[in-house]
Amino acid sequence: MLNDNSGGEQVIKESNLPIFPSSPVAPAKSLDSSQVYEALRKSEERYRELVEHANSIILRCDRNGRITSFNEYAQQLFGYSEAEIIGRHLVGTIVAASETSGRDLRKLIDDICDHPQEHRYNINENVTKSGKRVWIAWTNKILSDEKGRPNGILSIGTDITKQRLLEEELRQAQKMQAIGELAGGIAHDFNNMIHGISGYAEVIQQIAEDPRISEYTNHILTTARHAAELTKQLLTFARKGNYQLKDCNTHEITRDVCAMLGRTIDRRIRIEQFLEANRPHVIGDPAQLKSALLNIGINAKDAMPGGGTLRFASSNLAIAKTTTIADFEVQPGHYLLITISDNGTGMTPEVRRRIFEPFFTTKESGRGAGLGLAAVHGTIHLHKGAIQCYSHEGKGSTFKLYLPISEAHPNTASQKSAASSAKSKLNIMVVDDEAIVRSYSKTLFEMNGHSVVTFATAEQAITYYRQHCDQVDLVILDMIMPGMDGQELFAFLRRINPEVKAILSTGYSVDSKVQEVITDGVLDCIQKPFTYEQLSKKIEEMITSGLLEPTK
């Protein structure tokens, strides 16, 4: 029968005594040989039923690792019949030579056979007859002959594959979150540096008389813009990307992406569209969604160097309860499912597990920074959706994007365009903890006729504003500062002057916290690195719309 010893192991002890149902004690009766035989037969039958019908793997092997017993559950799990497995070695049947991690399982099996007492419990990767990898938790017990000499091992195993996959998904989600925080911090600091580089390039460009200098500063500005694009992708991955949510038609976005790909990718790649969703509208950022679909399409193109088929499809589905898809938790509701598939080279399991990590790429050096799919991952998170990838080597890849659909299709009012060409002169207060940003802002703004004061801390800005608030037309606030951030500083300035006019400047972007400050009364937000031309355009738009009035 199965007993639990003090070490928590399951072992089978054989008994020569017959097993009888519980009953009141009766006078002992002598048993003839036929009765003893029948009792032993029933005992063996019960033992076999217990082993064969157990919901655990139960197997025996000799000291050399050759299988001598293999129960029915083990046969069903591993796909071997008893006739196929008995007498064969563990390695080469249910044990691969090595795990996917690279651990040599042959040495492990030899060690278990030679020193079973040291491996009472172990977990290792096993393999079925079809080649599927499964994880089994094993309890091992040494078997001895009549003289007490070890002659084999009894192993009882539990399939923990689902548990291992869940643990791996959790580790992957935690790793992605940690990488996202790191990427967001790096991108924020880089944006401040790029802001200073591009700012001083603009200063040089305005004062330079030599046309060659103007040409060189153009190169600097172009390089700075490319660097800003990389940090933008990092911020998107970190879920701190610049996004403005509104009602958008994903079918229109998909058609635009397909048209763009059709003009640029190999003509041997056929692009198909099956846009069958009845409700294609989502609340999202059209630019980011278009970029996400384009990134997936470009990766599919690279996976089909000899040509193939790239397919975009859409459908609607309802999710009844909170569901986990990959490392995303999806809330109940109605969703748009966008499926993008190709019949290219596909991916190995290891590559597929890492495709959303920033800077991970299988492309040749110089052909990609490894940020495209990382940005897609961040975009889908920002839109409260989910993304899932299926891929097999030689059989192509499929990406499934789940996006919550909008319940209404509001008509978006057209925004006023800045028609004014007048260059208004303002009294500007700049608050930023980065010295290079303060220095560049003062130099460039004053070159364009503005009056500028700069402050490194919120305390300095508050002291000045309390005394001179009637002389300040516009405050440019950095969102992320030590001590008091832009949101807190704006609230303080507003208590001094309820009519304070301010623009937020951030190395991150329009995230939920920035949206709160805009709701509180900040005029607008501008993302670093920005050019003077971009800031000037925003200022002129606000003056034209009456939001901002220069001091007379």
HELIX and SHEET records of a PDB file:
HELIX    1   1 SER A   33  HIS A   53  1                                  21    
HELIX    2   2 GLU A   72  PHE A   78  1                                   7    
HELIX    3   3 GLU A   82  ILE A   85  1                                   4    
HELIX    4   4 LEU A  105  ASP A  114  1                                  10    
HELIX    5   5 PRO A  116  GLU A  118  5                                   3    
HELIX    6   6 THR A  161  ILE A  207  1                                  47    
HELIX    7   7 PRO A  211  PHE A  237  1                                  27    
HELIX    8   8 THR A  250  THR A  264  1                                  15    
HELIX    9   9 PRO A  286  ASP A  302  1                                  17    
HELIX   10  10 PRO A  349  ARG A  354  1                                   6    
HELIX   11  11 GLY A  372  LEU A  382  1                                  11    
HELIX   12  12 ALA A  435  MET A  447  1                                  13    
HELIX   13  13 ALA A  458  HIS A  468  1                                  11    
HELIX   14  14 CYS A  469  GLN A  471  5                                   3    
HELIX   15  15 GLY A  486  ILE A  496  1                                  11    
HELIX   16  16 SER A  512  ASP A  520  1                                   9    
HELIX   17  17 TYR A  532  THR A  544  1                                  13    
SHEET    1   A 2 LEU A   2  ASP A   4  0                                        
SHEET    2   A 2 GLN A  10  ILE A  12 -1                                        
SHEET    1   B 5 ILE A  67  PHE A  70  0                                        
SHEET    2   B 5 ILE A  57  ASP A  62 -1                                        
SHEET    3   B 5 PRO A 150  ASP A 159 -1                                        
SHEET    4   B 5 ARG A 133  SER A 144 -1                                        
SHEET    5   B 5 TYR A 121  VAL A 127 -1                                        
SHEET    1   C 2 LYS A 246  ASN A 249  0                                        
SHEET    2   C 2 HIS A 281  GLY A 284 -1                                        
SHEET    1   D 5 ILE A 269  LEU A 275  0                                        
SHEET    2   D 5 GLY A 308  ILE A 319  1                                        
SHEET    3   D 5 GLY A 333  ASP A 342 -1                                        
SHEET    4   D 5 SER A 397  PRO A 404 -1                                        
SHEET    5   D 5 ALA A 386  SER A 391 -1                                        
SHEET    1   E 2 THR A 323  ILE A 325  0                                        
SHEET    2   E 2 PHE A 328  VAL A 330 -1                                        
SHEET    1   F 5 SER A 451  PHE A 455  0                                        
SHEET    2   F 5 ASN A 427  VAL A 431  1                                        
SHEET    3   F 5 LEU A 474  ASP A 478  1                                        
SHEET    4   F 5 ALA A 502  THR A 506  1                                        
SHEET    5   F 5 ASP A 524  GLN A 527  1                                        
END                                                                             
